[in-house]
Amino acid sequence: WEDLVQPAVELAREGIPITYSLQTGFERSASRFRQYPASERKFIKADGSFYELGETWVQPDLAHTLELIRDNGADGFYRGENAERLASFMADIGGLITEEDLAAYAAREREPIRGTYRGYEIVSMPPPSSGGVGIVQMLNILEGFDLADMGHNSSDYLHVLTETMRRAYSDRAEHLGDPDFNESMPLDRLMDKDYAADLRASIDMTRKSESSPELFAQAYESEETTHFSVVDEDGNMISMTYTLEFGYGSAIVVDGGGYLLNNELGDFNAVPGVTDERGQIGTAPNLVAPEKRPLSSMSPTIVAQDGKPVFAIGSPGGKTIINTTMQVILNVIDHGFNIAQAIEAGRIHHQWLPDVTSIESNSLSADTLESFQARGHQIRERGSQGAAMGVYYDREQNLFLGASDSRRGDGGAVGY
């Protein structure tokens, strides 16, 4: 614990420079922070002004909390001084978490999702994330198409991707949730090659399929998540995604603790049985319940060949995470892009409902869009989608290649 946490203690206590992303993020969220004294003290100066680009931002309360974790491991957070502080703070603001809740919490280690695609092994996150299942299911469907021959982001290619996404996100809504509460989730079926062949056969290359709110839809998820991919000198890889849900979570900083409370409970289906075209979803596997973990879209993924890691990839982006990660994988395997090209290439997203394909601005030609829309697809332009972070290990040349998505300015590729 000391080796892991001490660098973070030093960054919190000694400070970090304010970047453009931090500066604009603090300012955009100021109205939320000002509702809570500890949040306002952390993110806004005492005179009410904002931090300027390049200023040093120190977090002494967070440093102390990290020291408790450094010295006591997980118990430094879930028991003792911090647990007492958090439970007391919760009581003061009308929250529900108690010391007993914190002491009872335990992380669950689960077997990763595994699949194959064109001779590569796909290893990704299992439920309660939907990421791994979704990626493997979509790759199984797409394996039956000659994507390289279609051409990257051609009209045929975009149509096939959209229809594949539509089917996978429908299954996501119907079946996936916390495995501790959904013992009969049909994971083997969802990731079965024969099932994928049936779904593939249902795709009409001349027109889009229909999405219906009488079936399933998808709720809004914030895109403010964090991902990093790491490779060491021996070629071992880590792909890690974590999230507070919204940017700055609930915007509530624990007084004296220095850390934000998340609002991850928003990933549960809010209203049982209510599904509509706007994206409200009410299917049973992800309804809220005590001690239940909400369904997420986190998709940290490692792609291997012959049992050896080739590249690690993942992204923030709410429900777009799954599609972003999947498209980077396609870009490397099917289109021969290097990891930087694969990450920078234009992306699309479809999530069953609302029945709209989102595209990144200025990423597709007018002719491509016209042909795509002629099949019945509705499109919506967005500034950007996701912010993938990847590392690639070229074993033949013993080269480690890292790439950080330019869509998010604070990311970077660093060697050590």
N, C-alpha and C positions, 0 to 999 in steps of 0.2 A: 504493500500500500504506500509506503513512504516513497519508493522510487517512482510510482505512478503519479502521486498527487502533489509531491513537493514542487515540481515545475509550475503547476497551476496556482499553488499558494503564492509563489514568488510573483507571478504575473498579476494576481489580484492585489497583492500588497504593494508592489513597486509601480504598478500601473502599466497600461498599454496606450499607444497613441490612438487618438480618435481618427478613424477613417471616414471617407465620404459616406459609406453605407451606414456606419454607426451614427454619424451626425444627422443624416436625413431620417434614419429610423427613429432616433430619439425625438426629433422635432415632429414627425408625423404622429407619434404615439403620445405626445405631451398631454393631450386632454385626458387620456386614460390614466397616465401616471399621476396627474394632479388630483385624482380622486382618492389617492392613498398616500399618506404622509411619507412612509418609508420608500415608496416608489418614486415620489417626487424628489426626495433627498438623493436617491441613487442616480437618477438619470438627468436631473436638472440642477443647475448651480443654486447656491443659497440665495443669490440676489435675483433669482427667477430667469436668468439668461441661460442660453444653451451652450453646450460645449462646442468649441470651434475646431476645425480641421487641424490635426497635429497636436492638439493639447493632450496632456497625459491624464488618463482617467483611472483613478484608484478605487479599489473596492475592499476596504478593511473588514467590513462585516463578513463578506464572502470569504476572505482569507481566513478568518477565524473558523468559520464552518468547515472549510476545507482542511484546516489543521486538525479538527476533531476527527474527520474521516481518515486523514493521514495516520493519526495515532491509534485509532480504534477500529479501522475498517468500516464495514457497513453499519456496525453498531454505533459509530460516531454520528450517523445521521438518524437512524431509526430508534435509538435508545438514548437515555441520558439527557445531557444539557440541551441538545438541539431538539430532541423529541418534546421535551417540556416546553421549550420556547415555541415550537410550531403549534402544539396543541393549545397553549394559552392564547396565542395569536388567533387561532381559528375560533376559539370561544369568544374573543373580543369582537370579531367581525361577523359573527353569525355563521361560521363554517361548521363542518360536521366531523372533521378528522380529530381523533383522540389519540392519546399515547398508546392505548391498547390497539388501535388500528395500525399504528406505525410498527409496533412490536410484532404484530401478526403478519406483516407483509413479508413476502419472500419472492425473489426472482425465480423464474421458471426456466430451466434449460431444456430445450426441445431439439429433436432431430431436425436438421435442415431439410428443405424440399430439394429433391434431386430429379433431374430430367436429362434428356440428351437432345442435341440438335446438330445435324450434319456432322456427326463424328466428334462433337464436343460435349463435355459434361457440364451441366448447368446446376449450380448449387446456390440456393437462395433461402430467403426467410420463410419460415412456416407460419401458419395461423397461431396467434390471432392477427398476424399480418396477412393480407390477401396477396402480397406482392409475388412471392415465390410461385404459388399456385397459378396466378394469372400469367406470369411470364412463361412458365412451362407449358401451360395450355395453349397460349397464343403461338409459341414457337412450334408446338406440335401441329397446329393447323397450318402454319405458314410453310412448314417443311415440305408440304406437297405441291408448292408453287415454285416455279423457277424465277425467283426474285431478281437474281442478277440479270437474267435476260430481259425482264420487264424494264429494268433501269431504275436507278435510285430516284425516288419521288416523282416518277412518271404518273400519269393518270391511272393506269392499271394498278400500279404499285400502291398508290394512295387508296384506291377503292378496296383492294384486298386487305390492306392494313385496317381501314375503317371497319369493314365487315367483321374482321377477326376480333377487333377490340369490342365491337358491339356484342358479340356472342360471349366473350369472356367476362365482360362486366355484368351481363345479365346473370350468368352463373354465380358471379361474386355476390350479387345482391340476394340471390335465392338461397345460397348454401353456406356462406362462410361467416364465421364468428369465432369466439373463444372456444377452443377445443375442450376445455374443462366443462363447458356447458352445452356442447353440441357433439356428443360422442359419435353420432351417426353421420357426420359430414362425409360426403362421398369423394374424398380426396383422390383415391386411386382411380375412380371413374373420370373425374374432371381432368386428370393428367394422363389418361389412357390414349394411346395412339389411334386406336380404332374409333373411340369417341370423337377424337379430333378429325378423323376422316369423315365421319358423319356430318360434323359441323362444316367442314370444308365443302362437302358436296352440296350443302344448302346455300352456298354463295353463288349468286347470279352475277356474272361479270358485266351484264348490261344495265343493271339497275340496283339501287340500294334496297336493303331489307327494311321492314317497318319496326319501329320501337313503340311499345304501347305502355301507357301508365297503368293499365290494368295488370301489367306484369310487375316490373320492378323499375326503380329509378335510383339515382345516386344523390346523396346529400352533399352540400358544399363542404370542402375541406380547405383550410388555409394552405398556402404554398410555402410557409415559413418553416422549413425543416433544414437540418444540417446533415451532410454526408461527407465522409472521407474514406479514401482507399489507400492502403499502405502495403508496400512490399519490402522485405528485408534482403540482406545480401545473399541469403540462401534461396531466395525465390518464394518464401512463405508469404502468403497474402492475407490481409484483413480487409473486409468491406463492412463499414459500419454506418448506420443511419439512426439518428435520434431526433426527437421532436418535442416541442412544448405545445403543439397544435398551432394556434395563431402565433404571429410574430409577437414576442414577449409574453406568450401564454395568456394568462388572465390579466396581466399587467399589475398584479399584486405582488409586491416584495415583502417577505416576512421580516418584520421589524427586528433588527438585531442579528438576523441570519444572513441578509444580503443576497438571497436568491429568490427567483421568481417562482410562483406557483403556476403550473400548467393549466390548460383548459381542455385536456385530452378527452374528458368525458363527452365533449361535443361530437366525438366520433361514433357514439352510440346512435342507434335509430331513435329518433325523438318521440314519435307518436305511433303506437302500435297499429298496424293495419292501414296507415294512411300513406299512400304513394301517389304522386302527381307529376305533371310534366315539368314543373319547376325544379324538381330534384329532391323533393321530400321523399323519404323512404321509410317504410314501416314493417319490413319483413322480420320474421321471428329470430333468426340466428344471432342478430346483433342488437336485440332489445336490452335495455339496461337492467342489471340485477346486482345484488350485493356480491362483492368480491369477484365480479366479472371484469375481464379485460376487454376494452373496445376493439373493434376491427380497425386496422390501419391499412395503409398502402405502402408502407416502407418496403423497399426492395433491394437491400444490399445483396449483391450477387458476385460470385466468383465463377469464371468460365475456365474450365480445365481441359486438358487433352492428355490421354494416357496417364491419368492420375496426377498430373502436375499442373499447377496453376498457370494460366496464360495471361488473363487479365481480370482485374477487379473493377466493378463499376457500381454506381448508385447515384441517387439524386434526391434533392428536395422537390416539392411540388404538389403536395396533397394527392388527389387521385390521379394526377398526371404522372406521378412517379413511375408507376408500373409501365406505362407506355413509353416514357422517356428512356428508361433503362432498357426495355426491349428493343427500341429502335437503335440505340447505340450498339447493342449486341449484333443486330442485323447488319449495321454499317461495317463492322469489323469482319464478320464471318462471310456474309453474302457479297459485299461490295468491295472488300479489300482495303478499306480505309485504315489509316493508322489511327491510334487512339485519339489524337488531337482532332483529326478530321472527323472521326466518328462522333465526337462530342459536339463539335461546332456545327454540324450539318443541321438543316432545318427539320423541324419535327411537327407532328400532328397529334391530335388527341380526340378520342371519342369514348364516351362512358355510358352508352346505352340510352340514358335519358339525362338531360334534354337531348333530343335527337339532332345534334349539331356537331359537326367536325370543326374543331378549332385549329387554326393554322397560324404560324408565326408570320408577322408582317414582312412583306418583301422577300419571302423565302421560296415562292413558287411563281412560275411564269403565268401570264394571262391565258395562254393556250391550254396549259395544264389545268388551271382552275376551271376554264370553260368546259373542258371535256369531263372533268370530275363532277361538276354541277349538273351536267347533262344527264347523269345517271340518277338524279334526284337528290343528291346530297345538298344539305344546307351548310354553309360555312360561316365561321365567325373569326375575324382576325384578332390576334392578341399580340402584345409586344414581344413576349418571349415565353418559353415553356421550360421549366425546370432549370437546373444548374448542375449538370453531371460532373462527377469527379472520378477520374480513372487512372489506374496504373497498369502498364503492360510490360511483361518480361519476355524479351527476345532471347531465348536460351542459346540459339546458334551463335549469336554475337555477344552474348552475356551483357545485353544492354537493358537498363531499366528506364522505361519511358513513362513519364507522368504528364497528365494534362488536366487543367482546370478550366471549367466552362467560363467563357468571357461574359456569359449572361449574368453572372453575379460577381461584382467587382472585388470582393474581399477574399475570394478563393485564390489558390496558388498551388503550383507544383514545386516541392522542395526536396532536395537531396540531403542526406546526412551521413 
